[in-house]
Amino acid sequence: MLMMIGYLTTPTSSTGVSLSEFWAWVRYLAAISEDESLSLTNSFAELDAHQKTILSDDFGMGVPMLWLSEHLSLEQIVDGRYFMEWVAASVGAAQRRTAKRGPNKTPDFVARDTAGRWHVIECKGTQSGSEFSERQLGTKGPPPTGGIAQKCSIKFPAGHTGQRLVCGLNITVQGGTGSVLKIVDPEPDEAFEIGTNDLSDAKEAADRGVMSRALRMAGFEVTAETIASPFGRKPGSTREVSRKTKQMLDSRSERSKRELRDNAERQAVFGRQFQGRTVSLTLPRGVRVNERQVRRVIIKQGVNRDILEALEQRPIEEPAEVRNSSWAQLIGRSLIENDGLSARMHIGQAFRSELILEE
């Protein structure tokens, strides 16, 4: 679950340093009790309200997306806001409102499965009990409330439509009855429609969103930004750019090429086929995991070398080129495996990550 939280909270399109891919492992490793069912340790259950809200939001994303990834065979998971901005601009609807909160809020995630079906997912998490969790999920109304009231759902063409889900996680404290995950399938309201002719734009948004996040986690931040927003600072930017913007894009493209060529800060991971970074973190104090005292966390993250070589040659590609590019073909099903004190995440043949806990 912590690997999924780290992945989901890594920004798709932003600049600057992000610790989110490591934050989940450092911050939350001591939060999970040794109970058989998921629950929080007593110390984390006593956090102040603001910190509890952040933890609830993060767990409320990680747990359902991990479960759905396995049971729906999800291949690409992308931020709903990024997806909406990219597709809206591609189909000439850039004015479409994509609020961060309220009834017009975009869904948390849009995901494509191995059969080509698209799923729209909203996530909620709380430590305030089952009654509050039910309120978060909401009702059909009228008027609709909670997660069900999200009016900016997305409607895909027949034959390509998967599930439209609202997930609610009620997180309990160790010694209790255990956390409960509830998933409902509400009817859409005022859906953002994607036509059959727009599916290629949807696929490109998913490809770019997944690849950008993978590159960022492996340490290729400039290249990640170039992939996510190739024609400006935002994913909805078009090719019609000002002279100043073109200068920025040219400069960023050169920095991306240097980043990909610079092997001084990059290393081979998982053999020679992946390149990225290995980070070793010493915990402030030992944490008990599976009846063993863990004091160090090793994190390995890498992107397929073939992808890096392709991007070095063509950091900015036209939409048609992305759809047929070699790197997009390597993106596949998202899988997470674990065996005791280690866990591994794969995104097809494009990206690999490993978490190792040491005594």
C-alpha positions in Angstrom: 0.0 0.0 0.0 2.8 2.4 0.9 4.3 2.0 -2.6 0.9 2.9 -4.2 0.6 6.0 -1.9 4.1 7.1 -2.9 3.3 6.6 -6.6 -0.1 8.3 -6.5 1.1 11.3 -4.6 4.0 12.0 -6.9 3.0 15.0 -9.1 2.4 14.4 -12.8 3.0 17.9 -13.9 4.8 20.3 -11.6 8.3 21.8 -11.1 10.5 21.8 -8.0 11.6 19.1 -5.6 9.1 16.5 -4.5 9.6 14.1 -1.6 6.2 12.5 -2.0 7.6 9.3 -3.5 9.7 8.8 -0.3 7.3 10.5 2.1 4.9 7.6 2.4 7.5 5.1 3.4 9.3 7.3 5.9 6.1 8.9 7.4 3.7 6.0 7.4 5.9 3.0 8.0 5.3 3.4 11.7 1.6 4.2 11.3 0.5 0.6 10.4 -0.1 -1.7 13.4 0.7 -5.4 13.4 -2.9 -6.4 13.5 -4.0 -8.9 10.8 -6.4 -6.3 9.4 -5.4 -2.8 8.4 -5.4 -0.4 11.4 -3.3 2.5 12.8 -1.0 2.4 15.7 -2.2 4.2 18.8 0.5 6.9 18.4 -0.7 7.8 14.9 -4.3 7.7 16.0 -3.5 10.6 18.4 -2.2 13.0 15.7 -3.8 16.4 15.6 -6.7 17.0 13.2 -4.7 18.4 10.3 -2.2 15.6 10.2 -5.0 13.0 10.6 -6.8 14.5 7.6 -3.7 14.2 5.4 -3.1 10.6 6.5 -6.8 9.7 5.9 -6.6 11.3 2.4 -3.4 9.4 1.6 -4.7 6.0 2.9 -8.0 6.7 1.3 -6.3 6.8 -2.1 -3.7 4.0 -1.6 -5.9 1.2 -0.2 -8.7 1.4 -2.8 -6.4 2.0 -5.8 -4.2 -1.0 -4.7 -7.3 -3.2 -4.5 -8.8 -1.9 -7.8 -5.5 -2.2 -9.6 -5.5 -5.9 -8.8 -9.1 -6.7 -9.4 -9.7 -4.5 -12.4 -6.3 -5.2 -14.0 -5.5 -1.5 -14.3 -2.8 -0.7 -16.8 -2.6 3.1 -16.5 -3.6 5.3 -13.6 -3.5 9.0 -14.1 -4.6 12.1 -12.1 -8.2 13.1 -13.0 -7.3 16.8 -13.2 -4.3 16.2 -15.5 -6.4 13.9 -17.7 -9.3 16.4 -18.0 -7.0 19.3 -18.8 -5.1 17.4 -21.5 -8.2 15.9 -23.2 -10.3 19.1 -22.9 -7.5 21.1 -24.7 -7.1 18.3 -27.4 -10.8 18.3 -28.3 -11.2 22.1 -28.2 -12.9 22.4 -24.8 -10.1 24.1 -22.8 -12.7 26.3 -21.0 -14.1 23.2 -19.3 -14.1 23.9 -15.5 -11.9 21.6 -13.5 -12.3 22.6 -9.9 -10.1 21.2 -7.1 -13.0 21.1 -4.6 -16.8 21.1 -4.5 -19.4 19.7 -6.9 -17.4 20.5 -10.0 -14.3 18.8 -8.7 -12.6 16.5 -11.2 -12.4 12.8 -10.3 -9.3 11.7 -8.4 -8.2 9.2 -11.0 -8.9 8.0 -14.4 -7.6 4.5 -15.2 -7.4 2.3 -18.3 -7.4 -1.5 -17.9 -5.7 -4.2 -20.0 -8.9 -4.7 -22.0 -9.0 -1.0 -23.0 -11.9 0.0 -20.7 -11.7 3.3 -18.9 -12.6 3.7 -15.2 -13.4 6.9 -13.3 -12.5 6.8 -9.6 -13.1 9.1 -6.6 -11.5 8.3 -3.3 -12.4 9.2 0.3 -10.7 8.3 3.6 -11.6 9.0 7.3 -10.7 8.0 10.8 -14.0 9.4 12.1 -16.1 6.2 12.0 -18.4 4.4 9.7 -21.2 7.0 9.8 -18.9 9.8 8.6 -17.5 7.5 6.0 -21.0 6.9 4.7 -21.5 10.7 4.5 -18.3 11.0 2.5 -19.6 8.5 0.0 -22.8 10.5 -0.2 -26.3 9.7 -1.6 -28.0 10.1 -4.9 -30.4 12.6 -3.4 -31.9 14.8 -4.7 -29.8 16.7 -4.2 -26.8 14.3 -4.5 -24.1 14.6 -1.8 -20.6 13.5 -1.0 -18.5 11.7 -3.6 -21.6 10.8 -5.6 -22.2 14.5 -6.1 -19.1 14.8 -8.3 -20.6 16.4 -11.4 -17.5 16.4 -13.5 -17.6 12.7 -14.2 -16.4 11.4 -17.5 -18.4 9.4 -20.0 -16.6 7.2 -22.4 -18.1 5.6 -25.6 -19.9 2.3 -25.5 -17.5 -0.6 -25.5 -14.8 1.4 -23.8 -16.7 2.2 -20.5 -15.6 0.6 -17.3 -16.6 1.4 -13.8 -17.5 4.8 -12.3 -16.6 4.3 -8.7 -16.6 6.2 -5.4 -14.4 4.5 -2.7 -14.6 5.1 1.0 -12.1 3.8 3.5 -12.9 3.9 7.2 -9.6 3.5 9.1 -9.6 2.1 12.6 -7.1 1.9 15.4 -5.2 -1.3 16.4 -7.2 -3.6 18.6 -10.5 -2.6 16.9 -12.7 -4.3 14.4 -10.4 -3.4 11.4 -10.7 -0.9 8.6 -13.5 -1.1 6.1 -13.3 -0.3 2.4 -16.6 0.4 0.7 -17.0 1.0 -3.1 -20.2 2.3 -4.8 -21.1 2.9 -8.4 -23.1 6.1 -8.7 -24.9 7.4 -11.8 -23.0 10.2 -13.6 -24.3 13.7 -13.6 -23.4 16.3 -16.3 -20.7 14.0 -17.6 -17.7 15.2 -19.6 -18.2 13.2 -22.7 -15.4 11.7 -24.7 -16.3 10.6 -28.2 -14.9 7.6 -30.1 -12.7 9.9 -32.1 -11.3 11.3 -28.9 -10.1 8.0 -27.5 -6.6 8.5 -28.9 -6.3 11.8 -27.0 -7.5 10.0 -23.8 -4.8 7.3 -24.4 -2.1 9.9 -24.9 -3.1 11.7 -21.7 -2.8 8.4 -19.8 0.5 7.5 -21.5 2.0 10.9 -20.7 0.6 11.0 -17.1 2.0 7.5 -16.3 5.4 8.1 -17.9 5.9 11.5 -16.4 5.3 10.1 -12.9 7.6 7.2 -13.5 10.4 9.5 -14.8 10.0 11.8 -11.8 10.2 8.9 -9.3 13.4 7.6 -11.0 15.0 11.1 -10.7 14.4 12.5 -14.2 12.5 15.6 -13.2 13.0 17.9 -16.2 12.2 15.1 -18.6 9.1 14.3 -16.6 7.9 17.8 -16.9 8.6 17.8 -20.7 6.5 14.7 -21.2 3.6 15.9 -19.0 3.4 19.4 -20.6 5.3 19.4 -23.9 4.0 22.7 -25.2 4.0 24.9 -22.1 3.9 24.9 -18.3 0.4 23.3 -18.2 -0.9 20.1 -19.8 -3.6 22.1 -21.7 -1.1 24.3 -23.5 -1.3 24.1 -27.3 1.4 24.3 -30.0 0.5 28.0 -30.7 3.1 29.5 -28.4 4.6 33.0 -28.0 8.3 33.7 -28.6 9.0 33.7 -24.9 7.3 30.4 -24.4 9.2 28.9 -27.3 12.5 30.0 -25.7 11.4 28.3 -22.5 10.5 25.1 -24.3 13.8 25.1 -26.2 15.7 25.6 -23.0 13.8 22.9 -21.2 14.3 20.5 -24.1 18.1 21.0 -23.9 18.1 20.5 -20.1 16.1 17.3 -20.6 18.7 16.0 -23.0 21.5 16.8 -20.6 19.6 15.1 -17.8 19.2 12.0 -19.8 22.9 12.0 -20.9 24.2 12.7 -17.4 25.1 9.3 -15.9 27.0 10.8 -13.0 23.9 10.9 -10.8 22.1 7.9 -12.4 22.9 4.2 -11.9 21.8 0.9 -13.3 19.1 -0.7 -11.2 17.5 -4.2 -11.6 20.4 -5.3 -13.8 21.4 -3.1 -16.8 17.9 -2.7 -18.4 16.7 0.0 -16.0 18.3 3.3 -15.0 17.4 5.5 -12.0 18.4 5.8 -8.4 18.8 3.9 -5.2 18.0 5.7 -1.9 18.8 4.5 1.6 16.9 6.0 4.5 17.8 5.4 8.1 14.7 5.6 10.3 14.7 8.0 13.3 13.8 4.9 15.4 13.2 1.2 14.8 9.8 0.1 13.6 8.4 -3.4 14.1 7.3 -5.1 10.9 6.3 -8.7 10.8 7.8 -9.1 14.3 11.1 -7.8 13.2 12.8 -4.5 14.1 13.3 -2.4 10.9 15.8 0.4 11.0 16.6 1.1 7.4 14.6 1.5 4.1 16.2 1.0 0.7 14.3 2.3 -2.3 15.2 1.4 -5.9 13.4 3.1 -8.8 14.2 2.9 -12.5 13.0 3.5 -16.0 13.7 1.2 -18.9 16.9 2.3 -20.7 15.2 2.0 -24.1 12.7 4.6 -23.1 15.4 7.0 -21.9 17.3 6.6 -25.1 14.2 7.3 -27.2 13.4 10.4 -25.2 16.9 11.7 -25.5 16.5 11.7 -29.2 12.9 13.2 -29.2 12.0 14.8 -25.9 9.0 16.5 -27.4 6.8 14.4 -29.7 3.7 15.1 -31.7 0.5 13.3 -30.5 0.6 10.8 -33.4 4.2 10.0 -32.6 3.4 9.4 -28.9 0.7 6.9 -29.8 3.1 4.9 -31.9 6.2 5.5 -29.9 8.4 2.7 -28.5 8.1 4.1 -24.9 4.3 4.1 -24.9 4.3 0.5 -26.1 6.3 -0.5 -23.0 3.7 0.8 -20.5 1.6 -2.1 -19.2 -0.3 -3.4 -16.3 0.5 -1.9 -12.8 1.5 -4.7 -10.4 2.6 -4.6 -6.8 4.0 -7.7 -5.1 5.3 -8.2 -1.6 7.0 -10.9 0.4 7.6 -10.0 4.0 10.2 -7.2 4.2 10.2 -6.2 0.6 7.8 -5.1 -2.1 8.0 -4.5 -5.8 6.1 -2.4 -8.3 6.0 -2.8 -12.1 4.4 -0.7 -14.7 4.6 -3.0 -17.7 8.2 -3.0 -18.9 8.5 0.8 -18.5 9.2 1.2 -14.8 10.2 -0.8 -11.7 10.4 0.1 -8.1 11.5 -1.9 -5.1 11.2 -1.3 -1.3 13.4 -3.2 1.0 13.2 -3.1 4.8 16.3 -3.9 6.7 17.0 -4.5 10.4 
